[in-house]
Amino acid sequence: MPYHILIVDDEPPIRGLLKKILEKNNYRCRTAANAAEARTVLKEKAFELILCDIRMPGESGLDFIGYVRRVFPETAVIMVTGMDDPHEAETALNLGIYGYLIKPLEPNQLLINVANALRRRELEIKERNYRQGLERAVAERTEDLLIMNETLRKRETELSLRTRELEEANSALKVLLKRREEDKSALEEGMLAQVKQGVEPFLGRLQETRLDEEQRQLLEILETSLREVISPFIRELSSPSVGLTPTQIQVAHLVKQGKTIKEIALILNLSPNTVMSHRFQIRSKFGLLSKKTNLHTFLHSLNDQ
C-alpha cells in the first residue's frame, strides 16, 4: 500500500520537484502553497508524512508543525529550509520532527530521509499500540485480581463455615463408629455363642456316627471352617484390597489346613491344574511371586496379624 505525502512549500518549482521525485518512487503526493491551504487538505485526507518548509508567508512552518503534532500525532514531519539556522533546527527538533533537510535537496538524500521517517513512524505507532495494549491488559488483569481476591475471601469464609460443619460431623461420626464397633463385637460374640451352642453339639454327634473317609474329611473341614468364620483369617481373605474370588478363598482355606493339590481338587470338584492356577493367583495377589515364602506358612501367619 503506497504512502501518502503532503508537500507544503511556497515555491512552485520546489513543490513540483519534490512531487516528481517522490511519485517516481511510488509515493502518492499532494501539495499546498502555505499552512492555511495545508490545513484544508489535512481535513480532507490523512497523510503518513508531511514535508514542510520553515519560512512561508502567513503562518510559519514551525507554527504549522506544532499544530500537526498536536492534532495528527501519527503523522511524521520533515522540515525543509533554505538556511542552516541552528536555532530553528533546535526548535523544530523539540517539536518532534522526523528529519531536517537543507535546500537544495539531493534526490537520494530526500528519499533516504523520507524512508527513515516513515520507518520510524511505523515503529513508534507499533510501540505506542503495544504500550496501550499492555496498559489495558494490566488494567484488566488488575480488575480480574480484585475480583478474584473478593471471590477468594468469600470462599475462605465459606470454607471456615464448612470446616466447622465437618468438625461437628466428624465428632458425630466418631460416636457412630464407636457404637458400630460395639455392635460388631456384640454380633461376633452372639455368632460365636450360636456356633458353640447350636452347631458344635450336633457336629460332635455326627462324628460318632459311621462315616466313610470322604465324609469324615468333609466334616473336619466343616468344623475348621466354622471356627474360622469369625476369625481374622477369613476377614483378611475376603478383604476387597486382596481381591480373592470365592473359589480362591476356598482354595486358600484348604491350603491353610495343609491339604494337597489333589485333595483340594477332589474336595472342590476341580482339576489339579485349576487348583494350581488358583494357588498362583493367590500368591500373586498377596505379592508372593518373587518370594520363596511357603503359601501354607504365609496363610497361617495371617491369624497372628
C-alpha positions as CSV (number, residue, x, y, z in Angstrom):
1,M,0.0,0.0,0.0
2,P,1.6,3.3,-1.1
3,Y,2.3,6.1,1.5
4,H,0.6,9.5,1.1
5,I,2.8,12.6,1.5
6,L,1.8,16.2,1.7
7,I,4.3,18.8,0.4
8,V,4.0,22.3,1.9
9,D,6.2,24.9,0.2
10,D,5.5,28.4,-1.1
11,E,7.9,27.9,-4.1
12,P,6.1,26.1,-7.0
13,P,9.4,24.7,-8.5
14,I,10.3,23.2,-5.2
15,R,6.9,21.6,-4.8
16,G,6.9,20.3,-8.3
17,L,10.5,18.8,-8.0
18,L,9.7,17.1,-4.7
19,K,6.5,15.7,-6.0
20,K,8.2,14.4,-9.1
21,I,11.0,12.7,-7.2
22,L,8.6,11.1,-4.7
23,E,6.0,9.9,-7.2
24,K,8.7,8.4,-9.3
25,N,9.4,6.2,-6.2
26,N,5.8,5.1,-5.8
27,Y,4.7,7.7,-3.2
28,R,1.3,9.4,-3.5
29,C,1.7,13.2,-3.2
30,R,-0.5,16.3,-2.6
31,T,0.9,19.8,-2.5
32,A,0.0,23.0,-0.6
33,A,1.4,26.5,-1.1
34,N,1.1,27.6,2.6
35,A,0.0,26.5,6.0
36,A,-3.6,27.6,5.6
37,E,-4.0,25.5,2.4
38,A,-2.3,22.6,4.1
39,R,-4.8,22.7,7.0
40,T,-7.6,22.4,4.5
41,V,-6.0,19.4,2.8
42,L,-5.5,17.7,6.1
43,K,-9.2,17.9,6.9
44,E,-9.9,16.0,3.6
45,K,-7.3,13.2,3.9
46,A,-4.9,11.6,6.3
47,F,-1.2,11.6,5.4
48,E,1.7,9.4,6.7
49,L,4.3,12.2,6.1
50,I,4.5,16.0,5.6
51,L,7.4,17.8,4.0
52,C,7.2,21.4,5.2
53,D,9.2,24.5,4.5
54,I,10.0,26.5,7.6
55,R,9.7,30.0,6.2
56,M,6.5,30.7,4.4
57,P,4.2,33.7,4.1
58,G,1.5,33.8,6.7
59,E,1.7,31.1,9.3
60,S,5.3,29.9,9.7
61,G,6.3,26.3,9.2
62,L,7.2,25.9,12.8
63,D,3.7,27.0,14.0
64,F,2.1,24.8,11.4
65,I,4.1,21.8,12.5
66,G,3.2,22.5,16.2
67,Y,-0.4,22.2,15.1
68,V,0.2,19.0,13.2
69,R,2.0,17.3,16.1
70,R,-1.0,18.2,18.4
71,V,-3.9,17.2,16.1
72,F,-2.3,14.5,14.0
73,P,0.3,12.8,16.3
74,E,0.7,9.8,14.0
75,T,1.8,11.9,11.0
76,A,5.6,12.1,10.5
77,V,7.1,15.6,9.7
78,I,10.3,16.5,7.9
79,M,11.3,20.2,7.9
80,V,12.8,21.8,4.8
81,T,14.7,25.0,4.9
82,G,16.9,27.1,2.6
83,M,19.1,28.4,5.5
84,D,21.0,26.3,8.1
85,D,19.8,28.1,11.2
86,P,20.8,26.1,14.4
87,H,18.1,27.9,16.5
88,E,15.4,27.0,14.0
89,A,16.7,23.4,13.8
90,E,16.6,23.0,17.6
91,T,13.1,24.5,17.8
92,A,11.9,22.1,15.1
93,L,13.5,19.1,16.8
94,N,11.9,20.0,20.1
95,L,8.5,19.9,18.2
96,G,9.2,16.2,17.4
97,I,10.1,16.4,13.7
98,Y,11.5,13.3,12.0
99,G,14.1,15.0,9.8
100,Y,15.7,18.3,8.9
101,L,16.7,18.9,5.2
102,I,18.5,21.9,3.8
103,K,17.9,23.1,0.2
104,P,19.0,22.4,-2.5
105,L,17.9,18.8,-2.0
106,E,19.7,15.8,-3.4
107,P,17.2,13.2,-4.6
108,N,18.9,10.3,-2.8
109,Q,19.1,12.4,0.4
110,L,15.4,13.2,0.1
111,L,14.4,9.5,-0.4
112,I,16.6,8.2,2.4
113,N,15.2,10.8,4.9
114,V,11.6,10.0,3.8
115,A,12.1,6.2,4.1
116,N,13.7,6.6,7.5
117,A,11.0,8.9,8.7
118,L,8.2,6.5,7.6
119,R,10.0,3.6,9.2
120,R,10.5,5.4,12.4
121,R,6.8,6.4,12.4
122,E,5.7,2.8,11.9
123,L,7.9,1.7,14.8
124,E,6.6,4.4,17.1
125,I,3.0,3.5,16.2
126,K,3.7,-0.2,17.0
127,E,5.4,0.7,20.2
128,R,2.5,3.0,21.2
129,N,-0.1,0.4,20.3
130,Y,1.8,-2.2,22.3
131,R,2.2,0.1,25.3
132,Q,-1.5,0.9,25.2
133,G,-2.4,-2.7,24.8
134,L,-0.1,-3.6,27.7
135,E,-1.7,-0.9,29.9
136,R,-5.2,-2.2,29.0
137,A,-4.0,-5.8,29.8
138,V,-2.6,-4.6,33.1
139,A,-5.8,-2.8,34.0
140,E,-7.9,-5.8,33.0
141,R,-5.6,-8.1,35.0
142,T,-5.8,-5.8,38.0
143,E,-9.6,-5.8,37.8
144,D,-9.5,-9.6,37.5
145,L,-7.2,-9.9,40.5
146,L,-9.5,-7.7,42.6
147,I,-12.5,-9.8,41.6
148,M,-10.5,-13.0,42.3
149,N,-9.4,-11.7,45.7
150,E,-13.0,-10.9,46.6
151,T,-14.1,-14.4,45.4
152,L,-11.3,-16.0,47.5
153,R,-12.3,-14.0,50.5
154,K,-15.9,-15.3,50.2
155,R,-14.7,-18.8,49.6
156,E,-12.5,-18.6,52.7
157,T,-15.5,-17.6,54.7
158,E,-17.5,-20.5,53.2
159,L,-14.6,-22.9,53.9
160,S,-14.4,-21.8,57.5
161,L,-18.1,-22.5,57.9
162,R,-17.7,-25.8,56.1
163,T,-14.8,-26.7,58.3
164,R,-16.8,-26.2,61.5
165,E,-19.6,-28.2,60.0
166,L,-17.2,-31.0,59.1
167,E,-15.7,-31.0,62.6
168,E,-19.2,-31.3,64.1
169,A,-20.0,-34.1,61.6
170,N,-16.6,-35.8,62.4
171,S,-17.4,-35.8,66.1
172,A,-20.8,-37.3,65.4
173,L,-19.2,-39.9,63.0
174,K,-16.7,-40.9,65.8
175,V,-19.6,-41.6,68.1
176,L,-21.4,-43.7,65.4
177,L,-18.2,-45.6,64.6
178,K,-17.7,-46.4,68.2
179,R,-21.2,-47.6,68.5
180,R,-20.8,-49.7,65.3
181,E,-17.7,-51.4,66.7
182,E,-19.6,-52.2,69.9
183,D,-22.5,-53.6,67.9
184,K,-20.0,-55.6,65.7
185,S,-18.3,-57.1,68.8
186,A,-21.7,-58.0,70.2
187,L,-22.7,-59.6,66.9
188,E,-19.4,-61.6,66.8
189,E,-19.9,-62.8,70.4
190,G,-23.5,-63.8,69.6
191,M,-22.4,-65.7,66.5
192,L,-19.7,-67.5,68.4
193,A,-22.2,-68.4,71.1
194,Q,-24.6,-69.7,68.5
195,V,-21.9,-71.8,66.8
196,K,-20.8,-73.3,70.1
197,Q,-24.3,-73.9,71.5
198,G,-26.3,-74.6,68.3
199,V,-23.8,-76.2,65.9
200,E,-20.9,-77.8,67.6
201,P,-23.0,-80.3,69.7
202,F,-24.6,-81.7,66.5
203,L,-21.2,-81.9,64.8
204,G,-20.0,-83.9,67.8
205,R,-22.9,-86.3,67.5
206,L,-22.3,-86.6,63.8
207,Q,-18.7,-87.6,64.4
208,E,-19.9,-90.5,66.5
209,T,-21.9,-92.0,63.5
210,R,-20.4,-94.2,60.9
211,L,-18.8,-92.1,58.2
212,D,-16.6,-93.1,55.3
213,E,-13.2,-91.4,54.8
214,E,-14.5,-88.7,52.4
215,Q,-17.4,-87.8,54.7
216,R,-15.1,-87.6,57.7
217,Q,-12.8,-85.4,55.8
218,L,-15.6,-83.1,54.8
219,L,-16.8,-83.0,58.4
220,E,-13.4,-82.0,59.6
221,I,-13.3,-79.2,57.0
222,L,-16.7,-78.1,58.1
223,E,-15.6,-77.9,61.8
224,T,-12.5,-75.9,60.9
225,S,-14.4,-73.6,58.7
226,L,-17.0,-72.8,61.4
227,R,-14.2,-72.0,63.9
228,E,-12.6,-69.6,61.4
229,V,-15.8,-67.9,60.2
230,I,-15.3,-65.2,62.8
231,S,-11.5,-65.3,62.7
232,P,-9.2,-62.5,61.3
233,F,-8.1,-65.0,58.6
234,I,-11.4,-65.2,56.8
235,R,-11.8,-61.4,57.1
236,E,-8.4,-61.0,55.6
237,L,-9.1,-63.2,52.6
238,S,-12.4,-61.5,52.0
239,S,-10.9,-58.0,52.0
240,P,-11.6,-56.0,48.7
241,S,-7.9,-54.9,48.9
242,V,-6.8,-58.5,48.4
243,G,-9.4,-59.2,45.7
244,L,-9.7,-63.0,46.0
245,T,-12.6,-64.7,44.3
246,P,-14.9,-67.0,46.3
247,T,-13.2,-70.1,44.8
248,Q,-9.8,-68.7,45.6
249,I,-10.9,-68.1,49.2
250,Q,-11.9,-71.8,49.4
251,V,-8.6,-72.9,48.0
252,A,-6.7,-70.7,50.4
253,H,-8.7,-72.0,53.3
254,L,-7.8,-75.6,52.3
255,V,-4.1,-74.8,51.7
256,K,-4.0,-73.3,55.2
257,Q,-5.4,-76.6,56.5
258,G,-2.5,-78.5,54.8
259,K,-4.5,-80.1,52.0
260,T,-2.6,-81.1,48.9
261,I,-3.4,-80.1,45.4
262,K,-5.1,-83.4,44.7
263,E,-7.1,-83.3,47.9
264,I,-8.3,-79.8,47.2
265,A,-9.2,-80.8,43.6
266,L,-11.2,-83.7,45.0
267,I,-13.0,-81.7,47.7
268,L,-13.9,-78.7,45.4
269,N,-14.6,-80.9,42.3
270,L,-11.9,-79.1,40.3
271,S,-9.0,-80.3,38.2
272,P,-5.5,-80.2,39.7
273,N,-4.4,-77.7,37.0
274,T,-7.3,-75.4,38.0
275,V,-6.2,-75.6,41.7
276,M,-2.6,-74.8,40.7
277,S,-3.8,-71.8,38.7
278,H,-5.8,-70.6,41.8
279,R,-2.7,-71.0,44.0
280,F,-0.7,-69.0,41.5
281,Q,-3.3,-66.2,41.6
282,I,-3.4,-66.2,45.4
283,R,0.4,-65.9,45.6
284,S,0.2,-63.1,43.1
285,K,-2.5,-61.1,45.0
286,F,-0.5,-61.4,48.2
287,G,2.7,-60.3,46.5
288,L,4.5,-63.7,46.9
289,L,5.5,-64.4,43.3
290,S,9.0,-63.1,43.7
291,K,9.4,-64.6,47.2
292,K,10.2,-68.1,48.4
293,T,7.6,-67.9,51.2
294,N,5.6,-71.1,51.6
295,L,1.9,-70.4,50.9
296,H,0.7,-72.6,53.7
297,T,3.0,-70.9,56.2
298,F,2.0,-67.4,55.0
299,L,-1.7,-68.1,55.3
300,H,-1.1,-69.4,58.9
301,S,0.6,-66.1,59.7
302,L,-2.5,-64.1,58.8
303,N,-4.1,-65.3,62.1
304,D,-1.3,-63.6,64.0
305,Q,-1.7,-60.2,62.4
